[in-house]
Amino acid sequence: MARVLGRSLFFAFSLAFATSACAVDPILMFLVSIAKEAIGAPKPSGAPAPEVAPSTVYPGTNVEPAILRRLINDSFLHLTTEQRDEVFQALHAELIKPGNFAVRAPIIEHFTYKALQVRAAHMQLARLSSAQKQALAAGFRLEAKTLPEEELAPLREALEKGILPVPADLNQLLLAALQ
């Protein structure tokens, strides 16, 4: 999975950012980790989500659930409202577990850092011109032709679900490149 995304997105992002491979690598590694986590994430169990009291803070922190919800809504622009709600509910469920008291603040800090990285990458890709996005998709198509189908399937699934942090128009171009 990581190899598929790594090989496919490396070329795409190196074109998008027009920098050396060393400079693109951290962004690529971040996007690969996001895709791996999203595809490998367990499905919701169907259990009702815990109620969130908007005026409370997470014990041991000064962070309110409403702040995290806003961070998710502002950072994960590529996800649907339902997907963003699932992210919030999963994060909230972990943060209210009594056993996570000692790691609650580091979880929030790490999540905030990753969310801001996703937002920055998404915004940078959104600023690409139509021609740059087309060129990116063309390079992606050439790279995808070198991959076996079993490596393309997870990438296609991630693009179909819209879970990679790329703008919707670029997501559609990349998905079309796989057809």
Order of alpha helices (4+ residues) and beta strands (2+ residues): alpha-alpha-alpha-alpha-alpha-alpha-alpha-alpha
